[in-house]
Amino acid sequence: MNLTVKRSTLSAHSCLLKYLVKRATSKIAVEVEADVLNKLENEQMKPRKHPGVIKLSHVELPINIGKALEKVVGDYPVKALLEDAMKLNRFLSKRHPPPEPDEINTQMSRIIEEVNTVMPIEKTSELNEVEKRKWQQRRDNLVRKRFSQRTYAWKPIVYGPYEAIVYALGRGAKEFAALKRILQEIATRDPDFKPNSYFDFGSGVGTGMWAVSTLWKSTLYEYFNVDSSRDMNDLSELILRDGNENHEIPLRNVFYRQFLPGLETKYDLVVCSYSLFELPSAKHRQDVILNLWAKCDGYLIVVEEGTRRGSQLVNAARDLILSLDSPKLVGHIFAPCPHDKVCPRFSNLNDRTPCNFETLYEEPQHCNSSRSSSVVCYSYIILKKGLPQDANLSWPRIVRPTLVRSRHAICRMCTSEGKLQEVIFTKSKHGRLAYRCAKASRWGDRLPITIGEPFSTKEMSPHSTESKENTPTNSLDDRSSQI
């Protein structure tokens, strides 16, 4: 009888606790920017077209580029080219930067210590000369085997005529889509920016030129491309000529070089895309980034694979530029970060999630029989010369897909405080306009809001449907494994 009473008491306490938790849940306060809110209230702007949205649902190659790619294939078997293109994409997605000498020495010392526990040096005193040599050989083989298993065997990729075509078919549309999405943000947010000159380090088959010419062809008077592969440069020029060497290049003043020029010429737009992995050391990467920043008179864009390693290289370039204190080299982050603090993805050592974004794109018709959309995942940084003048740079950016559910939308954002924050937007707690803006925003967009402190919700019935939405909101720093 006493046991039954105790169970009933525990059950009552449990129900009461659940009810109190539902009454005491909290929300994150948000406030829509005043000028945006005014336009929304006066119906001068629709929530799905708020200024933080970059409307570029999916990207297709320009028709002339697609036809040129089909021509440059020539007599090569398309099936074999596409198979090699898939192998190249898999290889590049797993690529690491070359290990540094101190990393190699540390790894070797650790391995030798491990081998010493298995094959101690003292044992050689019991062996004759012949046995010593055999024992030492086995020991050296074991050290080399473990070292090769644990150390990335980096080597530069050499692109010949065939490899260049494979790269164009397998990477052209993908890189064009990533660059077009990045450049579209500059064109949308800075409509007064009309570049006259363009510099591309690691230009490859010319994907950067394809992208910038779709936006600023009328104002650009110079395209300077640098790539160490002459075959890549030749193929890039052939594609611009629509696959026919006798055709004229439709762009003005296109130049190709295999090495960075020593001239101190300034360029309005400088791009370094998918090139940092090919440099032999961290010192080389730093020298290149500093060289490009010195040539930049407007925007510098660095793009890499959307992997953890690619994100690390982009973040290193970001931190390097922000660390400069020379008045001539001062700059700020234009995108994607709404802050200049340490990246929250790297401040938490337990979080291995890269800072990356996605864009849908269409493969060329002769490369995609199913005509289904593909996804490119990339990491990037846009740096702008000079001090920040845009008051909207601090708008939080959505860093993972928006989860739209019944009567609420979940946005996971990087904030101006240098933190990862999740906000569950509801119409009742944040207002109709803030909720609709959040619902219409996608991964990579910004929200025109200011994030405030958590606040308690009103008391509600434990049977209320809305109470299910009001689960406690946690910082993404505590939920990084889920995001």
C-alpha positions, -999 to +999 in steps of 0.1 A: +000+000+000+028+024+009+046+015-023+015+024-043+012+058-025+049+065-032+045+057-069+014+080-071+033+108-053+063+105-077+039+105-107+022+136-094+056+153-089+067+143-124+035+158-140+039+190-120+076+193-131+066+189-168+039+215-164+063+240-148+089+234-174+064+242-201+054+273-183+090+284-179+104+279-214+123+307-230+127+323-264+155+344-280+144+380-286+149+394-321+142+428-336+139+434-373+160+464-386+139+496-385+142+505-422+134+470-433+105+467-408+091+500-421+092+487-457+076+454-447+048+471-428+041+495-456+041+466-481+070+482-501+088+449-497+078+413-493+093+391-466+106+366-491+125+394-509+141+410-478+176+425-484+194+395-468+182+371-494+204+363-524+180+350-550+200+324-569+182+291-566+203+272-591+231+281-616+235+271-652+265+276-674+262+302-701+250+286-733+281+296-753+304+280-726+284+248-726+286+246-764+324+254-762+330+226-737+312+202-760+335+212-789+368+210-770+362+174-761+369+166-797+376+129-804+381+120-767+355+094-755+330+113-733+323+083-711+360+079-702+363+116-696+334+117-672+347+087-653+380+104-649+362+136-639+345+117-611+378+103-599+393+138-599+364+152-579+367+124-553+405+130-550+401+168-546+374+164-520+398+144-499+428+166-505+450+179-476+476+206-477+512+194-476+524+186-441+548+211-425+583+201-414+575+204-377+544+182-382+566+156-400+592+157-372+566+154-345+549+125-362+582+107-368+593+112-331+559+098-319+562+067-342+598+060-332+587+060-295+560+036-303+583+013-322+608+014-294+583-002-271+578-030-296+614-034-307+636-019-280+672-009-290+686-028-260+677-061-277+705-056-303+731-064-276+720-100-277+723-103-315+753-110-338+761-087-367+739-105-393+710-106-369+715-070-360+712-059-397+681-079-402+666-066-370+674-030-379+659-035-414+626-048-399+626-019-375+631+007-402+604-009-424+580-007-395+588+030-389+583+038-426+551+018-428+535+036-398+547+070-411+532+064-446+499+053-430+496+084-408+511+112-430+493+126-460+515+120-491+510+153-508+523+160-543+514+186-569+489+178-596+502+182-631+476+191-657+484+182-693+461+185-723+439+155-714+438+164-677+428+200-685+397+187-705+388+163-676+390+193-652+368+214-675+341+188-677+342+177-641+348+210-624+338+238-648+301+239-639+307+233-602+333+261-597+313+285-619+282+279-597+302+286-565+318+317-579+286+330-594+268+327-560+297+345-543+299+373-568+262+377-569+263+387-533+287+415-540+266+427-570+234+426-548+248+443-517+271+467-534+254+479-566+278+508-570+307+484-574+316+483-611+350+467-615+373+477-644+400+451-638+400+414-627+429+393-615+426+355-611+452+334-593+449+297-602+425+306-630+423+270-643+400+267-673+386+302-668+356+296-645+362+329-627+361+349-660+329+331-670+313+342-637+325+378-636+316+384-672+280+375-666+278+404-641+302+431-651+311+424-688+303+460-698+327+476-673+356+452-672+385+462-694+411+437-683+412+400-673+445+388-659+448+350-654+476+332-637+479+294-638+511+273-637+497+249-663+502+261-699+477+235-711+451+249-687+457+284-701+454+272-737+422+254-730+408+284-712+415+306-742+400+280-766+368+279-745+365+317-747+368+313-785+338+290-785+360+260-792+374+274-824+409+289-826+399+313-854+371+329-834+377+362-816+376+364-778+344+382-768+360+397-737+384+427-737+421+424-729+424+388-717+460+379-705+475+347-694+507+341-673+522+310-656+536+330-626+526+359-604+537+391-620+561+413-600+544+446-611+525+465-584+494+469-606+461+473-587+430+453-596+394+460-586+385+424-581+410+397-572+401+360-569+420+330-556+398+299-561+406+263-555+444+270-556+457+270-520+459+232-518+484+232-547+509+254-529+538+235-513+538+250-478+521+274-454+548+300-461+540+299-498+503+303-491+509+333-469+531+349-495+505+344-522+477+358-501+498+389-491+507+394-528+471+392-539+460+415-511+486+441-521+473+439-557+437+443-545+420+477-548+385+465-540+375+429-532+396+398-526+378+365-528+393+332-515+373+300-523+381+264-515+364+230-511+337+229-484+356+204-464+372+208-430+407+212-446+394+236-472+376+257-445+409+258-425+428+272-454+402+299-460+401+307-423+439+310-423+438+335-452+411+354-433+431+357-401+462+367-420+446+397-436+428+408-404+461+407-386+477+433-408+481+467-392+495+488-421+472+516-431+476+507-468+466+471-461+437+476-437+405+458-447+374+441-433+352+411-439+324+416-464+311+380-463+302+355-450+312+364-414+292+392-396+322+398-373+360+399-373+364+377-342+377+341-341+356+318-362+333+299-338+337+268-359+374+268-349+372+282-314+355+249-303+381+222-308+355+195-304+335+209-333+348+194-366+321+210-387+335+231-415+322+266-423+307+259-457+278+267-479+259+250-508+246+260-542+225+240-567+238+239-603+232+222-636+258+201-653+263+207-691+238+187-712+264+164-727+276+156-691+243+149-674+218+126-691+194+126-661+192+165-662+190+165-624+206+193-603+239+188-585+252+205-553+285+223-548+298+227-513+324+254-508+341+276-482+348+312-489+357+346-476+352+380-492+376+407-480+372+444-489+399+470-488+394+499-464+373+504-432+338+491-431+311+516-441+281+492-445+259+494-414+243+460-423+276+440-420+265+427-386+234+410-398+235+373-387+241+347-414+223+314-417+250+287-416+228+256-419+196+247-438+165+265-424+141+240-408+105+250-416+081+232-394+044+236-384+040+272-372+077+277-366+111+280-384+145+271-370+174+292-381+210+284-371+231+315-375+266+330-370+261+363-351+280+396-348+292+384-314+312+357-330+289+329-317+267+303-333+231+307-322+199+289-329+166+307-329+132+292-332+110+318-349+073+318-342+046+342-353+033+346-317+066+354-300+086+372-327+059+388-348+045+379-382+071+398-403+102+384-385+087+349-387+080+352-424+115+366-431+131+337-413+108+312-431+118+326-465+155+326-458+179+298-468+214+285-460+238+313-468+213+342-466+214+369-439+186+379-417+180+417-412+176+413-374+193+421-342+194+391-318+187+400-281+186+381-249+164+351-240+130+360-225+104+339-207+072+329-225+037+335-211+020+309-190+001+284-212-019+253-208+001+220-207-023+208-234-017+237-257-004+228-292+018+259-292+036+249-261+053+222-281+070+248-302+085+266-271+113+241-264+143+258-248+166+273-274+203+264-269+234+280-284+249+261-313+282+259-294+265+233-272+248+215-302+276+215-328+274+177-333+238+181-345+245+209-370 
